Structure formats: C-alpha cells, structure tokens
Amino acid sequence: MAAHAIPSLAVRTTPAGAEPRTSRSALLWHYATRSDTGRAAGLAGAMIASNVIGLIFTVVFARILGASDYGSLAALVSAWIILMVPGSALQIAVAREVSRAAAGGSADAGEGVRRWFTHLALATAVVAAAAIPLRGPIAAAIGVDEAWAAAAVPVTAMLWALVSVERGALQGFGRYRAVGISIVAEAGSRLVFALALVGIGLDVTGAFLGSALSLVAVGSALALPLHSLLPEPHHGAGLARLRELLSGARAPVIGLTLLFMLQEVHVIVVKHQATGETAGSYAVAAVAAKAIVWVAVGLGLYLLPEAARRARTGVDARPVLARSLGLIALCAAPMMLIFGFGAEQLLEAVFGDDLTEAAGALPWLGLAMTLLGCSYLSVQYLLALGRWRFIWVLAVAAAVEIGLLASVDADLTQVGVALFAVQACCAAVMLTVALRATGSTTDAGFPASSGE
C-alpha cells in the first residue's frame, strides 16, 4: 500500500505541464532497489557481469598459458565446478531458512549461521589436511601434472560452500546488493589474483589458486555486513538445523551435480586421452559452446519459482517451461549459425591460432550444450513441482557419457558427436517427463520442501 502512495504523491505535486522528472526518478529508484523485479534484475546483471569477466579470464589465460597448460587449467576448473554444487544448493537452503524466519518477525532469524559457518570451516580444514597427502591421486584422477593445484580443488569447493552460506544468509535478510557486488567482486578478484600468481611464476597452479584467494577475500568482506545482522546463536541449535538443511537439499544437490557432470566431465575425459595441445583446444571450444547453458541458468532463476507458484495454485505450469525452452531455441539459433559456418575464425579471433584444432567439434558441442540447457530447465521445472525420480535419468546419462567418451579415439569431432548423442537422448527423456508433469504432488518418500 505505502509503496504506491509515494509515487502518487510525487505526481500530484508536479506542476501542470511540467515534466515529472522527480517522479520518474523516484519510480526508477523504487523499482530498481525495492521491487522484486528490480532486485532480480540486479542479481541477474551481477551474474552476467561475472560471466563476462569469466570469459575474459578464459581468453587471457588461454593466451598466456598456451594450449597445453590451458587444457590442464580447464580440467582443474571443471572438477571444481562439479564439486561446487553442494555449496550452491546449501546457499538456497540457507536463504530460504533465514528469509522464512525474518518474514515471521523472529528475533532469532539467522541464529544458526555462525554455527553453520564454524562447522563448515572445520570441515574445510579436514579436507585440506586430507587433500595435501592425496594430491598425487587427485591429480591423476583429474589428469593433470600440477599436484598442488589438484589438492586445492576440494579445498576451493569448501571455500565456495563457506561463501555460499554467507550469501544465502544475506539473501534471507534481503541484502541483495551486497550479494550482487560479491558475485562481481569474486570474478574480478579471481582474475587479478590469478594474474599476480602467474606473474611470479606459478603458471597453471597460480591461475587456479586465484579462485581460492578470491573466495577468501570475498568471504572476509561479506563477514562485515553479515556480522551486524546475526543474533547470538543458542547452544546446539545451529548444528541440528544444518543437518536438516543438508537433508532437505539432497534432491537439488544430486540433480544439479549430475547436470554439471554432464556439462564438465567430457573436458576431464579428453584431458586424459589427448595431448596437451589437443586438450587445450577442446577446452576453449567447450567454453564457447557452454555460453547457452548460462542462458538456461538465468532462465531457471525465473522458471523455478514461477512454476512452483502456479503449481501450488492449481494452474498448469507447463506454459512457463515451454516459453523458457522457446527462449533457449531463440538464443541458440544464431550461435549455431556462427559455430556451423565460422567456428575456426571465431576460435582464432578469440583464443588465438594455436587453439583452433576443435573447430570441427564446435558445432556438435553447441548442439549438445543447447540440449543440456533444455535438460537443465526440465530439472528446474520438476524440482519446482517437488519431483525427484527423474534423477535416475541423469545418473544413467552421466555414466553413459563417461563410458562412451572413454571408448572414442582422441578425434575431437567424434568426441563432439558422441557428446551430442548422449545429450540428445537425455534431453528427449527429460522433456518427456517434464511436459507430462502437471500437478504439484510430491513423489512418495521425499520431503516436499526439497522441491520448492
């Protein structure tokens, strides 16, 4: 009610015939900072800016490190992205928990955050203590020679979880501006730290450790605004609640982990099979092809809550999914034309003439990632409806992808075709399941909250 009264008063006090500059400015500021649309747009803008900086990171280090070393860096980053998923799901769970308590007027809103953070910090120390002596086997599993960088992969995933808890709590308190700034700051500081470490001679290891240092810096900065918002925790409450949050988030954790395996594991498989230069060329082509997946991620921010809202009110939510899929097709069409007719020119112009070996695979990779984007939207839709039995489809697809790619020779075009075949089958099944799901009933044996 009050939100509408302010702009109405501003309009009435504007002289007749005059341009209502103050009113328009007030409206723009209101919708940019207070409205749901403005806040969502701000976070989406931060994610876009972060991805642009990420692309710059790829271009810069592909040229600095060269084809072979960039292939190692890409394999390390792919392994990290897969391990990031539990932290991302935890951010959603923390945001939901804190926002519900804050909306209910509870003075204890966020009282468990300090305990959650403490226990995760202790877990991070344990992971680091285990990763250091196991750095050789971890490096062998990823397919790289940089053992210390490999040891940093699980540790960096734990640092991501710590920052995710802070961001989730800030989201729950409505501090979206701080969250958005942290997203951009993380990407920017990652680039700066990585350049500094490579500059002192740490090469691939330094480029990857830039991610860990950026998370430490951003986490430290977020602690300042968060500290003033948190009440003192009650003894024992935080640990028990963290277990409940992790349990309630298991469907998103499993589903999104499998999706990111489908997105990233092919880079690691190629790194095992191909020469360093070939793996590097494949990695940059995969980065170019994955642009459409990030479009799907952005659409998912709208799809999941909108589908959940409609399902709860008894309205068919499938049109929301259909429109999102249509937008994916619309965005993918010009990309496919570029990949199909100018793949080599694109890779040479962006990454350099020593990273064009995967030009023949790029159209197939683009199609595969477009289909993966469709699978991603289907998963978001099914999670919104409280469904979880689709997970077996993703598990089978991930297993088939690893087995099929392991059996294919190092010919990159064949790898692209194989990946396309797996993603086509997976997307066909996922779309069929999603488009047949119309109700809001949760499958038996799984808590309804996991699909919210």
N, C-alpha and C positions, 0 to 999 in steps of 0.2 A: 504494500500500500504506500509506504513512505517513499519507496523508490520511484513511484510515478508522480508523487507530489512535487518533488524538487524541480524536474524539468518543466512541469506545467506552470509553476510559479515563475520560472525564468522566462517562459514565452509570454506570459501576461504582462510582465514588467518591461518588455521590449517596446520602444516607441513604435507607433504605427508607421508603416512604410520603411522602417529601418531593417537592415539585415541582422537577424538574430545570431550574431557571432558568439556571444557568451553562451546562449542556449545550446547552440550546436557543439561548442567546445565541451560544455558540461555533459551533454549526451554522449559524445565520443569518449570522454574520460570515464563516464559511468559504465558504459558497455565494455570498455577495454579492461577496466580494473575490477568491476563488481559483478557483471553479468556472467552467467555460466558460459555463454558463447565466447565472450571476451577472454575469460580465463583459459578455456580450452584452446582458443586460437593462440594465446600466448605460449602455452606449453607446446603446442604443435609447431609454432615458429621456432621455439628453442630446439626442438628435435631436428627440424630441417637445418637450422644453422649448425648443429652438432654434426649432422651427416655431411654437410658441405665441407666442414673442417676435416672430417674423416676422409673424404675424397682427396682433399689437399694432402693429407698425411700419406695416403697411398701413392699419389703421384710423386711427391717429394722423395719418399724413401725407395720407391721403385727406381728412381734415377740415381740416388746417392749410393744405394747398396748394390745395384745391378741385379740381373735376372736371378742368379743362383741364390744370393743371400736374401733377396726379397722373397723367394719361394720359402725359405726357412721361416722368415718373419710371418708370412701369411699362414703357415701351418701352426705356428705358436698362437697367433691371434684366433684362428679357427677353433683350436682346442679351448681357448679361454672363453670364447663366445658360447660354446656348448655348456661349459661349467658355470656361466653367468646366470642361467635360467632360474635356479632355485632362489637366488638373491632377488631377482626381478619379481618372482611370484611372492616372495616374502614382503616386498615393498607394497604390493597390492593389499596383502592381508593386514599389514600394519596400518596402512592408510584407512582401510575400512574399519578396523577396530577403534582407532583413535577418533575418527570422524563420528562414529556412532555414539561414543561416549561424550564427545564435545557437543553434539547436537542435542543430547539428552540433558545438557546442563550439568554434567557430573564434574565435581571439583577434582576428581582423580583421573580425568582424561589424560592418557599418556603416561600413567604412573608406572607402567611396566617397561617403558622404553629403555631406561637406564639399565635395568637388569638384562633385558634382551641384548643390549649392546655389549654389556660386560661378558656375558656368556659367549657371544659370538667372537669377541676379542680373544678370549681364552682359547676358543676353538681354532682361531687363526694361528695362534702361537703353536698349538699342537700340530696343525697342518704344516706349518713352516718347519718344525722340528723333524717331521717325518719326510718332507719333500727334499730336504738337503741331502741326507744319505741315499735317497732313492732317485736322485737326479739323473743318474745313468739310465735306469729302466724307463723313467718318464720320457727322457729324450728319445730313447729307442722307440717307444710307443708312438710318439708324435712324428718321428722320422727326421730329427734334426741332430746336428752335432753340438749345438750350444747347450750344454748340460745345465749351466746355471740359469739360463733363460727358461729352460724346461721346468726347473724346480720352482721358478717364480709363477708358473701358470696357475696351479691350485691356490697358491697364496694370494695372487691377484684376484682370483674368483672370490675368496673370502673377504678381501678388502672391498670388493664390489657389494657383497652382502651387507657389510657394515654401513656403507654409504646408502644402500637401499633402505635400511631401517631408518636412517635419519631423514631421507627424502620422504618415506612413507609417513613418518610422524608429522613432518611439516605439511604434507598434503592434508593430513587429517585435521590439522589446525587451520587450514585454509591459507597457508603461506605459499601460494603458488609462484609468486615472483621469485622467492628465494630458490625454489626448486628449479625453475626455468633458468635462472642465472647459473646455478650449479651445473646444469647439463652442458651449457655452452662453455663454462669455465673448465670443466673437465676435459672436453675435447681440445680446447685451446692450450691448456697447460700440458696435456699429453704430447702435443706437437712440440712445444717449447722444451720440455724435459728430454724428450727423445733426441731432438737435435743437439742439445747440450751434451748428452751422454755419448752419442755417436761422434760428436766433435772431439771428445777426449780419447777416442779410440776404442770404444766398447762395441761398435758395429751392431750386429743383429741383437745381441744381448742388451745393449743400451737402448736400441729402438723399442724393444719390448718392455724394458723396465720403466720407460716413460709412462706407461699406463699405470703401473703400481704407484709411482710417485705422484701422479696427478690425482689418484684416488685418495692418497694420504693427505694431500694439500686440500682437496675439496672437502673431505670428511672433517678435517680440522676447522675449516671455515664454517661449515654447517653447524658445528657444535655450538658456536657462539649464539646464533639466534634461537636454536632449539633449547639451550640450557634454561633460558628465562621462561619458557613455556611449560616446562615439565614440573609436576609436583614431586615431592619426595615419595619414593616407592615404599609400599608396605612389604614386610618381610615375607618372602616366598611366593608372592602373587605373580611376579614377572615371569619366573621360570615355568610355572604351570601353564600360564597363558601362552607363552611362546610355543610350548608343545602343541597346544590346541590350534594355534595359528598354522603351524607347520603341517599338522594333520589335515586341517581344513583346506589347505592349499595344494594337497597332493595331486589332484586331477590336473590343475594348470601346470604344476611342476613337471609331471610326467609327459603331458601332451606337448608342452612347449619345448621340453628337452628333446623329444623325438623330432619335432619340427626343425629345430636348429641342427640336429644331427643330419637330417635330410639336406639342410642348407649348406653345412660346412664340412661334413666328413669326406666328401669327394676331394677336397683340397688336400686333406691329410693323406688319403689313399694315393693320389697322384704323386705327392712328395715322396712316398715310399718307393714308387715304381719307376719314376722318370729321373733323368739327370737334373742337376740343379737348375740349369738354364731353362729346360723344358717346364719344370715345376713352377718356376717364377713366371714364365709366360702364361701358363694356365691360371695361376693365381690372379694376375691382373685382369684376365678375361672374366674370371668368376666375379671379381669386384664390380666390373662394368655390368654384368648380367644381373647382379643382385639388387640393382637400383630399384627394380619393380617390386621386390619383396618389401623394401622400406615404404613404398607407397601402400602396400597391403597393411603393414603395421600401423600406419597413420589412419587408414580407413577402419581398422579394428578398434581404435580408440572411440569411434562413433558407433560402430556396429554392435559391440557387446552390450553397452548399457541400454541402447535403444531397443535392441531385440529383447533384452530382459524385461524392460518396462512394458513392451507390448504383450509379451507372453503372460506376464502377471495380470494384465487387464483383460485377457482372453482374446486379444487381437492377433491375427495371423502375422507373424514376424518375418515370413519369407520374403515379402517385397523389399525389406531392408537389405537382406542378403543379396537379392537379385540386383538391386541398384549398385551395391558395392562391387559385385562381380562385373557389372557393366562398366564401372569406372576403371577397374583393373584392365579390362579389354581395351578401353579407350586410350589409356596411358601406354599400354604395351604395343599398340599398333605402330606408332611412329618409331619406337625403339626397335621393333623387329625389322622395319624397313632399313634403318641405319645399320643394324647388325648384319642384315642379309646382303646389302649392296656396298657397304663401306666399312666392313669390320677391320680390315688391315689398316686402312687410312686412319680410322678412329684410334686404334691401339697405338699406332706410330705417333700420331699427333699428341696424344695424352701421356703415354708412358715411355715413348722412345722406340727407335727402330730395332733395338735388341730384344723387345718384348712383344713381337707380333706372331710368334710361332703358333699361338692358339687362335688365330683369326678364323680358321675353318670350323673350330668348335664353338665360336661365339654365338652364331645363330641358334644352335641347338641348346646352348646354355641359357640363352634368353628365353626360349620357349619353355625349358624346364623350370626356370625360376618364375615365369608367369604362372605356370600350373601350380607351383609350390605356393605362390601368393593366393591362388584360389583355395588350396587346401588350408592355408592359414586362416582365411576368412571363414571357412566352414567350421574349423575348430573353435574360433571365437564365437560363432553363432551357437554351436552345440553347447559350449560352456555356459553361455547366457541362458540356455534352456535347462541347465542342470544335468546335461547328459555327459556320460564319460565312457561308455562302452566302445566308442569309436577308437579308443587308444590302441586296440589290438591291430587296427589297420595301419596306423603309423609305425608300430613296432615291426610288423611284417615288412613294410616298405623299407624301413631303415636297414633291416637285416639283408633284404634282397639287394639293396643298393650297394652295401659293403661287399657282399659276395660277388655281385655282377662286375663291379668295377675292379675288384681284385683279379678277376679272370680275364679282363680286357688288356690287350697289349698297351704299351705306352703311347699309342697313336691318339692324339688329343681329340680328333674329330670323332673317333669311335667312343671315347670316354663321354663326349657330349651327347652322342646318340643314345648311349646306354643310360645316362642320367635322365634324358628326356623320356625314355621308355618307362622308367620306374616312376617318375613324377606324373606321367600321363595316367598310368594305372591307379596310382594313389589318389590323384585328383578326381578321377571318374567315380571311385568308390565313395570318397568323402563328400562330393557334391550330391551323389545319390542319397546318402544317409541324411545330409543336412536338409535337402529340399523335401524330404519325406517327413521331417520332424517339425510338427506344428504346435504341439502342446507345451506346457510348462512343467509336466510331471517329471520328477527326478527318478532316474533308474534306481531300483532297489539296491540297498547295500551301500549307498554312497550319500553323504550328507548334502542336503540341498544347498548349503552355504557355499560349497565349493564351486558351484556353477554360477554364482552371482557375479 
